[in-house]
Amino acid sequence: MNARNSLFLLFAILLSVTVHADEPPQKYAIVIHGGAGKSPSSEEWKRGRENVLNVALETGVKLLRSEKSSLDTVEAVVRILEDSPYFNAGKGAVFNAAGAHELDSTMMDGRDRSTGAVGGVSTVKNPVSLARRVMTDTRHVLLVTSGAEAFADGYADDSMIERVPNSYFSTDHQKQGLERVQKQQRQAEADSMGTVGCVALDVHGNLAAATSTGGLTNKKYGRIGDSPIAGAGTFADNKTCGVSCTGIGEDFIRNAVAYDVSARMAYRNDSLDTAVRDILNGKEQTVRGGIIAISHTGEIVMRFNTEGMARAAADSTGRREVHVSE
Amino acid sequence: MNARNSLFLLFAILLSVTVHADEPPQKYAIVIHGGAGKSPSSEEWKRGRENVLNVALETGVKLLRSEKSSLDTVEAVVRILEDSPYFNAGKGAVFNAAGAHELDSTMMDGRDRSTGAVGGVSTVKNPVSLARRVMTDTRHVLLVTSGAEAFADGYADDSMIERVPNSYFSTDHQKQGLERVQKQQRQAEADSMGTVGCVALDVHGNLAAATSTGGLTNKKYGRIGDSPIAGAGTFADNKTCGVSCTGIGEDFIRNAVAYDVSARMAYRNDSLDTAVRDILNGKEQTVRGGIIAISHTGEIVMRFNTEGMARAAADSTGRREVHVSE
């Protein structure tokens, strides 16, 4: 090897090292909410929620860093929140007017807008996983109540579709909530606090979103909110953004809020933050609650017009934050 | 009276006459669909549908000309279509996989986007009227299955909320449809043919829209399509348009189609016709079916990408048309 060739080799090695060092880590982003509304007043609840959000965020980041899909990530994260009694989804769901629990959940795949949802299920431990089965295994997008239960019966051997008695979802906290609401004969403002959702952008550039909830305390049997409705409470499209909402579900349905975030980006080039902010500050339509979203470029937005929103976010630039109230 | 005053009076009278003669008749518009899909092959079905569409259109025009609200109009029109065995809504609804009928309906008010819907109801003769009660009498927008039935129980004295046995909805035509689909073990293409909907603009400038359906033949118990979901199958906003959709409900949910028509008008100034055409010709998202709509200025659009769509339209300029197929 002559001097010139040696120099060239050295240069090539240096260039390779430099390129490698400069290469950003593969881009990913995750954002989680645990419901908008009144902030929890007790220290125990604040700590409880904070701990679960930390575990959920860590799990999500780990999956995304190991190149898992955004779909697997949002499902795993929402399952953790569903299993926690500190959120109004799965274990810890609110009581309806009949003193029972009915759960709603949706999942959406940003690659092709495929989506699945279940509404009013009562024995499925993790509704988000049943929503995913509706998305992948049926030509439907929304199955409700006993029909959704019958669909779940087909997954007796699927460890992700565990069945539980309805009483599994009960907690003293939510029982007291029902008694309080029934005594006051009016809906408490903090109703929707505790719906959970997650949006993720994976290293493959795919967005996914999922939402899960027990709905409103003292809700009428058979009431479906925005959480199981793609376009209302959940939306994902790789060309624009992934979105999960929480709040007064009726506001989110009549204004197709989750889809509206995407439409504002697609049709008038709003930034994700502008789209979300304008919807929550709406002069013409009232939308009460919070919205989390990630754009196709990895921008994270978490906004709410209620007193507080439990939320967490992380991305490949090193951002990492958890908030349980304001 | 001197000459000058006489002249002034004459001028005033002439002006008044002229203004009155030039004043356009109070503007109204109505559009109706009876489902997109394959066109009916028998002459009896063509005539049957044509007759009902004519009656429905006449009724709607009469109500609008007598200054009734668009809400009253779309309700009255959809009730006529629900009562006819020639459409897949109310009497004549398709059979589900369990051999029974589950009906979905939504109504939406363009003044303030208030909306109500019922999904999977089985004993309410006219689901569109129950949807209206959800809109006006509850803080919810969507009640399903036994919850919606329990809600209907509260209207025992309301002649608009008549109850019937589930077998009332059965027809030989749809029974044969179920047998055909079950034998073929696959969904017939003509599934959605027969969903009904109506959009009206009243002389007060208010838009309203309503949709009603029996869903898909052989559908899984508990499957909810786009018809009871505001934003998916039905939308109305006085600032943009009123919309009712028919077709593969899953396509309309995942793409928030009814809201998307309004969003394209609001955010990038598409005309109503351009918005509807681009959605049905979508290069990226597939939406299979038909859309009827009226803009806030009274423009009527009826488009479909299926073989045919039963439809009718009329307005204050004298337009009046009824089509049962292509």
Chai-1 contact restraints between the chains, C-beta under 6 A:
chainA,res_idxA,chainB,res_idxB,connection_type,confidence,min_distance_angstrom,max_distance_angstrom,comment,restraint_id
A,R113,B,R254,contact,1.0,0.0,6.0,A-B,restraint_1
A,T115,B,R254,contact,1.0,0.0,6.0,A-B,restraint_2
A,H140,B,R223,contact,1.0,0.0,6.0,A-B,restraint_3
A,V141,B,E250,contact,1.0,0.0,6.0,A-B,restraint_4
A,V141,B,I253,contact,1.0,0.0,6.0,A-B,restraint_5
A,L142,B,I224,contact,1.0,0.0,6.0,A-B,restraint_6
A,L143,B,G222,contact,1.0,0.0,6.0,A-B,restraint_7
A,L143,B,R223,contact,1.0,0.0,6.0,A-B,restraint_8
A,V144,B,V144,contact,1.0,0.0,6.0,A-B,restraint_9
A,V144,B,G222,contact,1.0,0.0,6.0,A-B,restraint_10
A,V144,B,I224,contact,1.0,0.0,6.0,A-B,restraint_11
A,T145,B,T145,contact,1.0,0.0,6.0,A-B,restraint_12
A,T145,B,G222,contact,1.0,0.0,6.0,A-B,restraint_13
A,G147,B,K220,contact,1.0,0.0,6.0,A-B,restraint_14
A,G147,B,Y221,contact,1.0,0.0,6.0,A-B,restraint_15
A,G147,B,G222,contact,1.0,0.0,6.0,A-B,restraint_16
A,A148,B,G222,contact,1.0,0.0,6.0,A-B,restraint_17
A,K220,B,G147,contact,1.0,0.0,6.0,A-B,restraint_18
A,Y221,B,G147,contact,1.0,0.0,6.0,A-B,restraint_19
A,G222,B,L143,contact,1.0,0.0,6.0,A-B,restraint_20
A,G222,B,V144,contact,1.0,0.0,6.0,A-B,restraint_21
A,G222,B,T145,contact,1.0,0.0,6.0,A-B,restraint_22
A,G222,B,G147,contact,1.0,0.0,6.0,A-B,restraint_23
A,G222,B,A148,contact,1.0,0.0,6.0,A-B,restraint_24
A,R223,B,H140,contact,1.0,0.0,6.0,A-B,restraint_25
A,R223,B,L143,contact,1.0,0.0,6.0,A-B,restraint_26
A,I224,B,L142,contact,1.0,0.0,6.0,A-B,restraint_27
A,I224,B,V144,contact,1.0,0.0,6.0,A-B,restraint_28
A,I229,B,I229,contact,1.0,0.0,6.0,A-B,restraint_29
A,A230,B,I253,contact,1.0,0.0,6.0,A-B,restraint_30
A,A230,B,R254,contact,1.0,0.0,6.0,A-B,restraint_31
A,G231,B,G231,contact,1.0,0.0,6.0,A-B,restraint_32
A,G231,B,A256,contact,1.0,0.0,6.0,A-B,restraint_33
A,E250,B,V141,contact,1.0,0.0,6.0,A-B,restraint_34
A,I253,B,V141,contact,1.0,0.0,6.0,A-B,restraint_35
A,I253,B,A230,contact,1.0,0.0,6.0,A-B,restraint_36
A,R254,B,R113,contact,1.0,0.0,6.0,A-B,restraint_37
A,R254,B,T115,contact,1.0,0.0,6.0,A-B,restraint_38
A,R254,B,A230,contact,1.0,0.0,6.0,A-B,restraint_39
A,A256,B,G231,contact,1.0,0.0,6.0,A-B,restraint_40
A,A256,B,A256,contact,1.0,0.0,6.0,A-B,restraint_41
A,A256,B,Y259,contact,1.0,0.0,6.0,A-B,restraint_42
A,Y259,B,A256,contact,1.0,0.0,6.0,A-B,restraint_43
A,A263,B,A263,contact,1.0,0.0,6.0,A-B,restraint_44
A,Y267,B,Y267,contact,1.0,0.0,6.0,A-B,restraint_45
A,Y267,B,R268,contact,1.0,0.0,6.0,A-B,restraint_46
A,R268,B,Y267,contact,1.0,0.0,6.0,A-B,restraint_47
